[in-house]
Amino acid sequence: VQLQASGGGLVQPGGSLSLSCAASGKLFSYNIMGWYRHTPGKQRELVARMTSGYQENYADFVKGRFTISRDNAKNTVYLKMDNLKPEDTAVYYCNYCELGRNYWGQGTLVTVSS
């Protein structure tokens, strides 16, 4: 499984950014795709994830601000991030999970700063 993420960049507080991640390779029909993030000095943490059956869950710190979606036909997951805060600054990693195996994208930097 290969993951290709795109998006991210620099945005001012209160702004919006979108991330996308496409999975390719031999994919199982049931899977979970999502996003994690990592900041220095902290462990990687879940941001949001969605099953291939469209069940979603979010970390409390992004509820009401971030929206995850996916297109199963394209094996792609999206993350729309609104009302970004400086504390959202992190490297965001796409994650694909199937049959208990995890695969990671290359990471994309999101910087929220004025």
C-alpha positions as CSV (number, residue, x, y, z in Angstrom):
1,V,0.0,0.0,0.0
2,Q,1.3,3.4,-0.9
3,L,-0.1,6.7,0.3
4,Q,0.3,10.0,-1.5
5,A,-0.7,13.0,0.6
6,S,-1.1,16.6,-0.6
7,G,-2.1,19.9,0.9
8,G,-0.9,21.7,3.9
9,G,1.1,24.9,4.1
10,L,1.0,28.2,6.0
11,V,-2.2,29.8,7.0
12,Q,-3.2,32.6,9.5
13,P,-5.2,31.8,12.6
14,G,-8.8,31.4,11.8
15,G,-8.0,30.3,8.2
16,S,-8.7,27.1,6.4
17,L,-6.7,24.4,4.7
18,S,-7.4,21.1,3.1
19,L,-5.5,17.9,3.0
20,S,-6.0,14.9,0.7
21,C,-4.4,11.4,0.7
22,A,-4.8,8.8,-2.0
23,A,-4.1,5.1,-1.3
24,S,-2.9,2.8,-4.0
25,G,-1.8,-0.8,-4.3
26,K,-3.7,-3.9,-3.2
27,L,-6.4,-2.6,-0.9
28,F,-8.8,-4.5,1.2
29,S,-12.5,-3.5,0.8
30,Y,-12.8,-2.8,4.5
31,N,-10.3,-0.2,5.7
32,I,-9.9,2.9,7.8
33,M,-8.3,6.0,6.5
34,G,-7.5,9.0,8.5
35,W,-5.1,11.6,9.7
36,Y,-2.7,11.9,12.7
37,R,-0.4,14.7,13.6
38,H,2.8,15.1,15.4
39,T,4.4,18.1,17.1
40,P,7.9,18.1,18.7
41,G,7.8,16.8,22.3
42,K,4.4,15.1,21.9
43,Q,3.3,11.7,20.7
44,R,1.6,11.3,17.4
45,E,-2.1,11.8,17.9
46,L,-5.2,10.9,16.1
47,V,-7.0,13.9,14.4
48,A,-9.8,12.1,12.5
49,R,-10.5,8.9,10.7
50,M,-13.2,7.3,8.7
51,T,-14.0,3.7,7.8
52,S,-14.8,2.6,4.3
53,G,-18.4,2.4,5.6
54,Y,-18.2,6.1,6.4
55,Q,-18.2,5.8,10.1
56,E,-16.1,8.7,11.4
57,N,-14.5,9.8,14.6
58,Y,-12.7,12.9,15.6
59,A,-10.3,14.0,18.4
60,D,-12.0,16.3,20.8
61,F,-9.7,19.2,20.0
62,V,-10.9,19.3,16.3
63,K,-14.6,18.6,16.7
64,G,-16.6,21.3,15.0
65,R,-13.6,22.7,13.1
66,F,-12.3,19.8,11.0
67,T,-14.3,17.6,8.6
68,I,-13.1,14.3,7.3
69,S,-14.5,12.7,4.1
70,R,-13.6,10.1,1.6
71,D,-14.2,8.9,-1.9
72,N,-14.0,5.1,-1.9
73,A,-14.0,5.0,-5.7
74,K,-10.7,7.0,-5.6
75,N,-9.4,5.5,-2.4
76,T,-8.9,9.0,-1.2
77,V,-9.5,10.6,2.2
78,Y,-9.8,14.4,2.7
79,L,-9.5,16.6,5.7
80,K,-11.0,20.1,5.6
81,M,-9.6,22.2,8.4
82,D,-11.4,25.4,9.4
83,N,-10.9,27.9,12.1
84,L,-7.3,26.8,12.4
85,K,-5.4,27.7,15.6
86,P,-1.7,28.1,16.2
87,E,-1.8,24.9,18.3
88,D,-2.9,23.0,15.2
89,T,0.6,23.5,13.8
90,A,2.1,20.1,13.2
91,V,3.1,17.5,10.7
92,Y,0.0,15.7,9.5
93,Y,0.3,12.1,8.5
94,C,-2.2,10.2,6.4
95,N,-2.9,6.7,7.8
96,Y,-4.4,3.6,6.1
97,C,-5.3,0.6,8.2
98,E,-6.6,-2.7,7.1
99,L,-6.6,-6.1,8.8
100,G,-4.7,-4.6,11.7
101,R,-1.8,-3.3,9.5
102,N,-1.0,0.4,9.4
103,Y,0.5,2.3,6.6
104,W,1.7,5.9,6.7
105,G,2.0,8.7,4.3
106,Q,5.1,11.0,4.1
107,G,3.7,13.7,6.3
108,T,2.8,17.2,5.3
109,L,3.5,20.3,7.4
110,V,0.6,22.6,8.5
111,T,1.7,25.9,10.0
112,V,-0.8,28.2,11.6
113,S,0.8,31.6,12.3
114,S,0.2,35.3,11.8
